[in-house]
């Protein structure tokens, strides 16, 4: 109990002088004296707070002392409060018995002895204090019991949780053990697969240490292609293949460099021969040592075969082109020869025959001119230019051709990056494709020329509204002297592909029954 807390004592009397007397007698720093001048006021005070003892007058107007005591002890929360009756007139035995009957613990007659009254009140105050201490200890014990029960419950929960953790840990250990077993099995299988691939791969595979560069192992293909004995290779710390990049005269330990992917290199065999390969490297840790695995795919024979095939293709193309040129040039030459023989026999010649011969000679000259344009080694006068400017300069010419056949041309030119272009060649490319598109469309058709930039590239699109290109024709587009026109030379699109090649551009064709789009993609 708090030692500074005062003990409440209720003094009830309808006469103020009696209350003052009781207050004077009982005045103490340990008491909090509450005074009430009627039974009703006393009941109100009891509803507000608890009291150690009540000194109650018997004779009062309204509720007398006996009725007040009966009501106080009839209430559960206040029935334990001791009541001392103090009276001057109700001294009869029956009144005293009535007082004890309603719950009084004492009955004092006025005039009273102050010391006796003080002693009795002090005894009840002390009893109340002891009772409060017991209540406080009971509350503390109850609180401690609740805390202990909560602690026990928490301990039980922790025990259950610990048990669950143990079970989970056991399951986890079991799962990890199974995973480790599977991982070891996979590792063994992986190592076994690597050994099989390493031994049977047709590529040259070598494993070298990153610490001192020594050869740890090489496969049979490495020995086969290089010609070095296995025993002389293993443990050697210097590169044995004298690897070199293209256009490089100095040898390097390229197979000790990390993250090389399909780099074209030259390597030297045991007998001094130079071979060509594609080198790839990958860092790895083998038996705790940092290593480099190098893989060389030998392409010497493949490149020799490709060169031979290219040579044969060129011979075949030369034969086809020679046949085409002979066929295309022979026709105007035959015409000119016939008219010359006729002029020789008649000794004169009309001007119209001369004009006809000049036309045929010009036709032969145009065929030869277009044929020369196909040459890949043709010099180009390329300089920084804007593709849109070239298109806008050509637009009136293309539009005039379209108007003559009741067709239209629409430009959709976006801002483009500058390109290195040969203006004459690009004009020829655009005209060839645009005029082909106009010829492919029926009356009222629209030809769209579009440009745009994306991913550091500039794209030129020429789209017509024709009937599309057949698949078998599409496969042959760009082949010299192949044409579907009655009067065509078959060199127009071949020239376009040649121009695109010299400008490092790609031509893509998309076609359907609603039209065809030629896309030429230039790198900026």
Buried (B, 14 or more C-beta within 10 A) or exposed (E): BEEEEEBBBBBBBBEEEBBEBBBEBBEBEBBBBBBBBBBEBBBEBBEEEBBBBBBBBBBBEEBBBBEBBBBBBEEEEBEEBBBBBBBEEBEEEEBBEBBEEBBBBBBBEEEBEEEEBBEBBBEBBEEBBEEBEEEEEEEEEEEEEEEEEEEEEEEEEEEEEEEEEEEEEEEEEEEEEEEEEEEEEEEEEEEEEBEEEBEEBEBBBBBBBBEEBBBBBBBBBBBEBBEBEEEEBEEEEEBBBBBBBEEEEEBBBBBBBEEBEEBEBBBBBBEEEEBBBBBBBEEEEBEEEEBBBBBBBBBBEEEEEEEEEEEEEEEEEEEBBEEBBEEBBEEBBEBBEEBEEEBEEEEEBEEEBEEBBEEBBEBBEBBEEBBEBBEEEEEEEBEEBBBBEBBEEBBEBBBEBBEEEEBBBEBEBEEBBEBBBBBEBBBBBBBBBBBBBBBBBEEEBBBBBBBBBEEEBBBBBBBBBBBBBEEEEEEEBBBBBBBEEEEBBBBBBBBBBBBBEBBEBBBEEEBEEEBBBBBBBBBE
